Amino acid sequence: MQTKLSPIIAGTMNWGIWDKKLNTYEMAHIINVCVENKITTFDHADIYGNYTTEADFGKAFTQSKIARDKIQLVSKCGIQSAGSRNNTIKHYDYSKDYIIWSVENSLKNLQTDFLDVLLLHRPSPLMVADEIAEAVEKLKKEGKIIDFGVSNFTASQTELIRQKTEISYNQVQFSATHFEAMLDGSLDYMQTHDIRPMSWNPLGTVFREDIEQTRRLKKLLVQLVEKYHLGSDTILLAWILKHPSKVIPVAGTVNIARIQALMKAVELNLEQVDWFAIWTESMGNKVP
């Protein structure tokens, strides 16, 4: 039985020094706005903000006065960044001791007793499934994590770990512009094994790049905005949500109006022809 997460997750990667540089008051306000709009799950990674954002969030969450049982916290571990923690080169570490230390450090920074979900941030060629499983089972037994999953893992990499311990989530790149996960077997595998996908960068590059693909999509979105009376970003999230694997988008916006509009995507049942129209324009050709 997986932890119940909100249908859309608030991504915190850019809340801190990497981008928005929110202070404690501003961050507490955004947390409150999210919860008021039924976005109760917050996605972290220890590395965000060069290992500072979790602690910033922890202070803001304490200030927000929201009860811990009203939210869910997701975090990731495993990336050792160059220039931090005396690392000379970026690498991954999934030793038992490091996973346990990382979780305990995240708990301290987030000012909480447990994570609802722990994810391994990126696969490592040197990861040992038995060692990972030992760490996960110990953390679960001690109540420090509820559920466990992976991030950016292929089906075979996920299966390697799943043979040793239960995997409940895999956070992958999936959007209208980056739809490979539904073609390479990743989402099929997750459905087969009751693994819930999360999608990072769920709006893809539609609003970030001016290329043929995004120009085609924007042209179509003008028509769909008029048809559904909703914003382009809402329609793009609805496109993800329609996939039967029950993908949970991780939305990183701190724009209050956009946060307030996010859950409209959950209510929107995008017509099948429009879903295929978006995919068609993204590919630049008809479906095979």
Beta strands, then each sheet from edge to edge (+ up, - down):
strand 1: 9-11
strand 2: 41-43
strand 3: 72-77
strand 4: 79-80
strand 5: 91-92
strand 6: 115-120
strand 7: 145-151
strand 8: 169-173
strand 9: 196-200
strand 10: 248-251
sheet 1: 1+ 2+ 3+ 6+ 7+ 8+ 9+ 10+ 1+
sheet 2: 4+ 5-
end
